């Protein structure tokens, strides 16, 4: 059953990343697969139980998304109200005073997640209709915070520091693809697309790789009708009609 393979792969990734350490300016590293394992496992079990036609891949958790809920792009309302997931969320080992983890009590909305899941809800209606043929995964589950509380994405870390992390994340992505056997793997942004292409090469996979614009508010293009732009990209690729 694909869900069991996904859960096993996530546990393997969690253990592989546990001993890794990162130098300044990274001061805090959060591991949602530890403290938010409950909702993450429910997500995998409920929505990863069958093969998929399309797997979307993000980069790493946002501060008000997966950091709080354990679900990729896990904006609170989308996870709680649309997916029907609300489980206990604990605390990271070391917590930044400006970046508290309060789980489903988080008052902030993760813009990227709101845009991504909002598009899927608009197009498919119920979560079950979307997840029948689609799935969303993250390449790296770690959250990197600078002393100021600023989020630092994996693409901004020095290659020497990320080699072991990326080796583990590459194997995890390959395991997700092997479990779900998609026709398409779509990177949400250029970084994730590059990792999907790397997985395809390593696996000699026969799936197709594409990309959609990242929904981050830091991207000016994403702030001009991201849903319309992403839909057009997916239609042009032939992923959606």
ABEGO torsion letter per residue (X at the ends): XAAAAAAAAAAAAAAAAAABBBBOABABBBBAAAAAAAAAAAAAAAAAABBBABBBBBABBBAABAAAAGBBGBBAAAAAAAAGBBBBBBBBABBBAABBBAEAABABBBAAAAAAAAAAAAAAEBAAAAAAABBBBBABABBBBBAAGBBBBAAABBAAAAAAAAAAAAAAAAAAAAAAGBABBBBBEAAAAAAAAAAAAAAGBABBBBBBBBABAABAAAABGAAAAAAAAAAAAGABX
